[in-house]
């Protein structure tokens, strides 16, 4: 019989999985029958009005009966439990989709929240594995959150230098910290291989007759081939951690990733690589082509199936669940409404996962009408109970150095002859992409919030988030990925000569000295990539040069926190705001840190401390003394540890050749907002929409 408590030594259990990293062969590991993918856990939402925890489990099977899933749950700490507190049962299942003889089963998980953290262990057809378990927080505690992005390699990356797995590090930390949810910030799967492994699409892509290419129709045969590609891609990656790119050295095995999905419930949004590189950021004429938009529709279908555990044919589960925040209209190329997500992540913490890809166009990320629906929903949530922290997943960083000058260069008509020669293969064939012949990096730049096409929309969103947070006393923290390195962007109040002349100098100085009262303070935690290769040092150096203090409006400064003054190998860094190492992040409520022996010893903080942002050493976070080097007095400031605050940490890989995948943690304290202002001035804001 399944027992609740036993030893869980992840180092011993999963070392074999790490030792076999990058050992996959060319053939697909997907079995002929049985369970092909899963168990894969998803957090649907938490309803504190009903005291109800809601999740789901996905099993994808072929040629077998619906597997039976049984569970036992009770207090996560053995000494706090009695035999009367144990609950056993079987999870109800739904066959919600069938694809070419492959069955998709969804299991409903609905448990009442208890006064203690629960450990739930489960078995499948009476078989139990050590990672078949997850944690449900106490109804009085906010969630421990793990966040990641860019969970895969680019097509031509040589994966052989990466001998370890960051997912192994996640599992080791999870065994001690108990992550209640992991947030996928986009690019949970890299599907760019459709360019290589889908013959019909590859042939269309390489069609030299532009008229014939742009007028091509999506035949039923090509549609079926594209569907088959995405199905196989998900089965291999989500089921086995298997992936291969365009060269013999572009392959990997990440067995710890499916293990993590079976033990930490997920909430996901998607980004371009979940579809294909740059989808949504090309010209409307190209995106509207039946074949290319057909790729988006197919990717969406399987994203919804594997990452959201629903089918677009299930109208109730797909459209009516209370956790969905549906867009105002169908996306132009996907043909479906955007599916943003809102849920509480504790009694006073909440999450908004904003779908920034389904409605995306070259000059639009999210439609204005959808923004109105989003903020209308947020306003409706306020009367249901105080929100101290709202985490907003955006996928692409919103507080990040501007690269408009590169956009202008790459878009220049002066490059037309070079692009033509590159397209023909006479020079630098990698200079242009195979979709529309533009400079390869241009779609990445067009994806950014700071791109010239998106500046107005970006500033509009930041201003509305500031207004919402100030009005209701909500601290807003933005979570992003995409850029393959780590940093922490920041918006905050500034002292300007205008305040001196208006007699408000002392008032503003007080806000700067008490950041817990700064209604303009918002951090953008950028954590990327958990799998993909980081950019070289010159890129980090370039970003460092572009990361000075900007003026969002006359009362708000924007910069990047000097978090990485010490490298993961112990050396000093000059690119102290950007860490180009593989990484992932977590956000932990101060209350949980102080209650956990492991976390308390790690951070060594107490309520009332003022901490610098930076490396978590054996002595914990630095709380006093001069800054060792780097940064400056305006940027390198301390933040108070408050009872309802958070610690956000970025865990950066120390050595890619080490199979133990050890990381160093870099942390910033995020205080809750102890202030409410009905009106926040955005006087002097640049590039703003007329809707503000």
N, C-alpha and C positions, 0 to 999 in steps of 0.2 A: 504494500500500500504506500502511496505517496506521502512522505513526511515533510513537514514544513521546514525544519531547521537542519542544516548540515554545513560543513566547511565549504567555502567557495574560494579556491585559490586559482585566480585567473592566470597567474604566471605559469603554473604547472599545467592547467587545463588547455591553454591555447598556444603554448609555445610551438607545438608542431605546426599549427596553422601559419604562424609567423615564419618558421623555418622554411616552409614551402612557398613563401611569397615569390612571385615571378617564375614559378616552375611549371606553369600551365602549358599544355601542348596545343597544337593547332586545332585538334578536333574539339567539338562542343562537349562539355561535361553533362549536358542535360540528359537525364535518363529516359528510357523508352516508356516506362510506366511508373506509377507511384506518385509520391509528393515531389513535384518538380520545383516548387518555390514556396518558401515559408517554413515555419511561421514568421509572419511579418506583422508587428503590432502598430496600431495607429491610435493616437489620442483623438477622439471625436470632440470631446468638450466636457466641461464640468459645470453643473448647474447647482449653485449653492442655495438657491431658493428651495430646490427639491432635495438638497444634500445628496446629489447623484453624480458619480464618476462614470463617464461613458467612453468606451474604447471599442476597438474591433481588432480581429485577427484575420489575416488572409492566408489561405492555403490554396495553391494552384496544383491541380492533380490531373493525371491521365490514367484511364482504365482501372480505376479503383472506386469503391464506394466512398461516400462522404466520411472522412475520418472523424472519430469521436474524440472530443477534447474535454477532459475533466480537469478540475482544479481543486486546490486547497488554499485557504487564505487565513491569515491571522496576524498578530503583531509581529513586526520585523525584528524586534528584540526579544529573544527567547525568554528572558527573565520576566517580561511583562505579560506573558500569555498564560492562560489556563486552558484546560481541555474544553471548557464551555465556550471559549471564544473562537475556536476553530470552525470554519465553514467549508463545506465540501459541496461540489455540484458539477454539472455538465453545461458547457456553453452551447446555446442554441445556434444552429447554423442555417445559412441561406445559400442556395445555389443561385448566384446573381448574374452569372454570365457563362456562356459556352463559346469557345473559339476553336473551330476545327478539331473537335473531340477533346479539347482541354477545358476542364471545369474550374471555375473560380468560386471558391466557397468563402463566405464571410461569416465570422462568428461574433455574436454580439456580447460585449462585456459591459455589464451595468452593475456596479456595486455601490452600496451606501458608503459615504465617508464616515470614518470612525474618529474617536478622540486620540488615536495613535496611528503612526505610520504602519501600513499593512504590507506584508510580503505575500505575493500571489505566486504560487508554483503551479505549473500545469503539465499535463502529459498528453500525448497524441497517440491514440490507439494503445493506451497503457504503456507507452514508451516515454521515459523521462530522461532529459539531458540536463546537465548542470545549468545551462543558460536558459532553460525554460522557466523563467521567473521574471517578475517585474514588481516595482514598488509603487504603492498608492500613498500619497502624503496624508498626514492628518488633516481633518477638516479645518483645523486652526492654523495650519502652516502653509505658506506659499511654496511653490514648486522649486526644486533644484533643476535648473535648465542647462542643457548642453546644446551648443549651436555649431553648425558646420556648413561648408559649401564646397563646390568644385570637387566633387567626389568621383574623380576619374582622371585619366590622362588624355592629353591631346593626341591626335592621330599619329603623329610622327615622333613622339617623345621616346627616347631611349630609356626604358624603365629599369634597366639593370643596375644603375647606381643606387636605386631605392630598395634596400634589402629588408627594411622593416615595414611595419604597418602602423599608421597613426591610430587605426581602430583598435589595435592591441593596447595602446596607451589609454584610449577611452575606456575599454573594458576594465583595465587595472584601476583607473580612477573611480569608475562606477561601482566597483565592488566595495569601495570605502566611502564614497560620497553619496551614493544612491541618487542617480539622476532620474527624475520623475518623467521627463519628456526630453526628446531631442528634436531640435528645430532644423529642418533642411531648408536652407536659404536659397536653393536653386542649383541647378547642375548636379542633381543627385545621380544622374547617369549621363555619360558622354556618348551621344548617338551620332556623332559626326561620321562614323563608319558607314553610314548609308551612302556616302560618296564613293566608297570602295567596294562594299559587299552587296549592294543592291544593283544588279546589272541593268535593269530597266531605267532606274534613276540615273545611274552613271552614264548610260548612253545619251539620255536627254541632256545631262549636264555638259557633255562634251560635244553636243551638236554645234557645228560651226556656222550654220545658217541661222542668223539671228531672228529673222522673220519666222522661220519654221519652228525655232525653239520657243519663242514667246507666244505663238499661237497653238502650241501643242495641247492636246486634250489628255486628260487622265483616263486611260482605258481601264476597264474592269480588271484586266490582267495585271497592269502596273499597280493599281490600287491594292490588289491582293498581295503582290510582291512586297510593296511597302509595308503593309500590315504584318506580313510574315517577318520582315526584318525587325520591326520594333518588338514584336512578341518574343522572338528569339533573343534579342538584345537584353530585354528585361529578365527573361528566364535565366540567362547565363549570369548576369551581373547581380540581380537581386536574389537569385537562387543559390549561386555558387561563388560569387565574387570573381567570376572569370571575365576577362576583357582582352581583346587584341586590337591593335591598330594596324597601320599600313605597312609596317616593316617587321621582320622577324624579332627585332629587339623591342618592338612596341607591344608588349603583352604583360599581363600581371594576374596574379591571384591574390585576392584580398578576402580570405575566408572569414576574417574577423568582422567584416562588414555585415554579412547576413546574420552572424551571431549577435551583433549589436542590435539589429532590427528585431530580433526575437526576444530581447531582454529590456529594451528601452522603447516605449511607445513614441511614435513620430508625429509631428505636424509639419507638412511640407508646402512650400510654394514652388513654382518652377521658373526656369530661366531659359536662355537660348539653347544651351547644349542638351537640355532635356528634349529638344526638338532637333535643331541643327544650328551650327555656328551662325550667329547674327540674325536669326529669324525675327522678322518684325522691323529690322533697322535698314532694310534695303528699300529701293524705290517702289512706289505703289504699283507701277506697271509690271515690275518683276515679281513682286509678292503676289499679285493677283493672278498670275499664271496658274492654270488648273493643276499642273504637276507640282509646282512648289507649294501652293496653298494646300494641296492634297497631302504633302508631307506634314504640314502643321496639323491638319485634321487627324491624321493617323497617330502622330505623337501625342496629341491631346487625349485621344481615346485610350491609349495605353498608360499615359500619365494618370488619368483618372482611375483606371482599373488597378494599377499596381501601387500608386502612391496615395490614393484617396479611398480605395476599397469600395468604389461604386461604379456603376455603368451609366453611360449617358442615356440608356434606355429605361433606367429606373427613375421615373419622374419624382417619386416621393423622396427617396434617398438622395437623388442627384440635385433636386431643386428646393426641397422644403425643410431640410434639417436646420435646426436653430443655430448651428455653428457656421453655416454658410452666410456670406455677405455677397450677394449676387450683383453683377454689374448691371448697368442701365440698358445695355444693348449688346447684341452679338458682336464679337470681334470681327473685324473686316476680313481677315484671312482664315481664322480658325472656324468661324461660323457658330460659336457657342458663347454664352455669357461668361465673363470672367468670374472666377470662384475665389474670392478672398475669404479669409477665415477670421472669426472673432471668437475667443473663448476666455474665460477666467483661467488663470494659472495660480489659483489660490484665492483666499478670501479678499485680498486687497491688491493682487497683481493680475494683469490681463495681457492678452496678446492680440495684435492685429497683424495677420499675414496678408499683405496686399499683393494681389495678383497683378504684376507689372508686365506680363507678357501676352496675355490673351487679347487685349485691346491695342497692343503696341503697333504703332506705325513709325515711319521715319521721323515725323514731327509730333508724335503723341506717345505718351507712355500709358496714361489712364485718361479716360474721357472726363470732361468736366461734370457731366451728369452722374457718373459713377462716384466721383469725389463727393458730391452732395449726398449720395446715398450712404457712403462710408461715414461721413461725419454726423449724419442724422442717426445712424445706428450707434455711434459712440455716445451721442447725447442721450439716447434711450437707455444706455447701460448705467449711466450715473445714478439714477434713483434706486437701482437695485443694490447699491452698496458702494462704499468708498473705494476708489481705485487709487492706490499710492503710486504704482508704477504701471505704465503701458509700454510694452515692448512692441516695436513696429518692424516687421520683416519687409525689406524692400529689394533684396537681391543684389542690386548694384549700389555702391556707396553713394551717399548724397552729400557728405561733407568730405571732399576729396580735392586734391590739387587740380586746377584747370589745365586743360590741354587744347584749348581752342586754337592756338597758334599751329599745332600739328594738324588739326582738322582743316584749317585754311590751306596749309601746304599740300596735304593729300588730296584736297578737292580742286586744286588749282588746274586751270586749263593748260598751263605750261607743262603738266605731266602727261598730257594726252599721248604724245609720241612715245614716251617711255612705256606707258601702260600698253600701247599697241604692240611694241616690240616684245614686252614681257609676256603678253597674252599669246603671241606667236611662238614663244619659246626661244627667241634670239638672245635675250638677256634676262638675267635674274627671274626665272620662272616663278619663284615664290613671292615675287613682288605684288602680284594681283591675285584676287581670289577667282575661283572657277565658276562663281555664280553669275556676276554681272560685270566682271573685269575691273572693278574698283581696286584701289590699293588695299592690300590684305588687312591692314590694321584699322581701316576707316570704319568698318562696321562696329568694331570694339569701341572706338571713340564715340560714334553715334549712339551707342548704347548708354553712355554715361549721362547722369543727371546734369552735369555741368557742360554738356555739349551745347553748341549754340542753338540747336533746334529745341532744346529742353529747358533752357535757363528760366524762362518765365514760369513754366510748369513746376520746376524744382522750387523756385522761391515762393510760389503760391502754396505748395504743400508744406514747406517749412514754416511759413507764416501761420497757416491754419493749425498746424500741430502746436506751435507756440501759443496761439490764442486759446486752443482747447485746454492745454495743460495749465495755463495761467488762470483761466476761468474756473476750473474745478480743482486746482491744487494737485495736479497729476504730473509726476515726473515722467518724461518720455525719453526712452532710449531706443535708438534705431539700430537694427542688426542687418549687416550686409556682407556680401562675399564678392565673387566674380573676378577680382583683380590678382589673385594668386599670391598675395602677400598680406601681412597683418598691419593694422594701424588703428588708431582711435581718433576719429574726427570729433570736433567740439564746436558748439555754439554757446556763447555766454555773454552776459552783460559787459559793457565796457565803460570806462570813464572818459568822457569826451569834453572838449572845451565848452560845448554847448551847455553842459550841466553846471559848469562853473559859473557862467554868466546868468544862468537861471536860478542859481541858489540851491541846486540839488546835489552839490558835490558830496556833502556828508552822507546823504541818503544813498547815493550810488556806491560810495566807498564801503558803506555798511553791507550792501548786497555782495560786493566783491569779497569782503572778509567773511561773509556768512553765505556760502554758496547754496546751502540748504534752503535759502530764501530767494534764490535767483530764478525767476520764472522763465528766463531765457536759456538756462543751462540745459543743453541736450547733448548727449554723447552719441556718436555713431561708431559702434563696435564693428570693425571690419575684420572678419576671420576667413581666410582663404589662402591656400587650399589644403584640404585634409588629405588629398591624394596627389593632385597634379603637381608638376614641377614648378618651383618658384622662379621669378625672373632673375636675371643676373644683377650683380652689384651696381653696374652703371644705371640701371633703371631706378633702383632705390635711391641712388645719388641724385638723379634727375628730379625725382619726386620731392626729395628733401629740399632742393633748391627752389621748388615751386610751392613750398608749404608754409610760407610766412603767414602773418596775421592778415586776414581779409576783413572787410567791413560788409557784413550782410545787410545791415541798415545802420542808421545813425546811433542806435543804442545796442547793437549786437555785433560782437566780434566772432570770427570764424577761423579756426586753426586746427592743427593736428597735435595731439598730446605727445610730448617727448618721452615716450614710454620705454624705449629700448636703448638706453644709454650703455647697458652692458649686454654683450652678445650671449647666446646660449652656451658658448664655449668659454665664457669668462673674460673675453677680451673687450676692450672699449670700442664703441661704435661711433662713427661720425654721422651715419644716416640714422639718427636716434629716434626718428618718428616712424620709420617703416622697417618691418622685419620680413626679409625675403627668405623665410624658411617655411616649410610645411607646418600647418598649425590648425588648431580648433579652439573653441572658447566655451566657457561656461559662465552663468550668472547665478549667484547664490545669495539668497536672502541672509542678511546679517543674523537674524534670529536662528536660522538653521546652522550657520557657521558656529555660533556660540553654543549650540546644543550638541554638536558633533565633536567627539574627542579628536578624530582625525583632522577635521577642518580647523578646529581651534588651534591645534599644534602647528598646522601648516601656515596660517596667516598671522597668528599671534596679535590679534587686534581686540580692542575693547571699545564699547560705546563711549564716545567722548574724545577718542584719539583723532588727531589730524594726520592723515597719511599722504605721503608722496605717491604718485603713480610710478610703477616700475617693477623691477625684478623682485620676486618673492624669494628671499634668501633663507638660510637656515634660521635666521633671527626674525623671519616674517617680513612684513612690509615696513619700509623706512618711515618713521614717524617724526624724526627731528634731525637737526643738523643741516649742514650745507649740502647742496647738490654736488655730487662728485665731479661731474663734467658734463658738457653738452647742455642744450636747452638754454633758457634765459629766464630771468626773474618774472617776466610777464607771462610766460607759458608754463613754467615748472612750479605749479602751485599745489597746495595740499587740499584734501577734501575730508570732511568730518565723517567718522563712523557713527551713524545714527541707528536707532533701534529698528526703523522700518526701511533701512537702506539696503543696497546690494553691493556685492563685490563681483566685478566683471573681470575675468582672467582670460588671457590668451596663452595657450600652451604651445610653445614653439619647439620643433624637433631639434635635438642636439646634434645628431649624427645620422645621416641617411644610410650609412653602411652598418649601423648597429641594429641587429635584429630585435633587441629589447625595446627599441623605439622610445627611448626616454625623452622627456621634454622638460623645459624650464617654463615656469609660470610667470607672467607679467600681469599685474593687476592694477585696476583703478577703482576707487571707491565712488559709488553713486549714491548720494544722499537723497532721501525722499524730499518732496517739495513742501516746505512748511510756510506756504504763502499762497494767497489767492488775489488775483487782480482781474477785474472785469474787462478792462481795456488794456491792450498792449499796443503801443505805437510801433508802426513799421515805416515811419517817416524816413525818407532817403533810400529806401530799398531800390535796387537796380533790377532791370529786366523782369518786371513783375506783371502778371496777368491783370487785366482790368477787372477781373472777378473778385480781387481782394478788396 
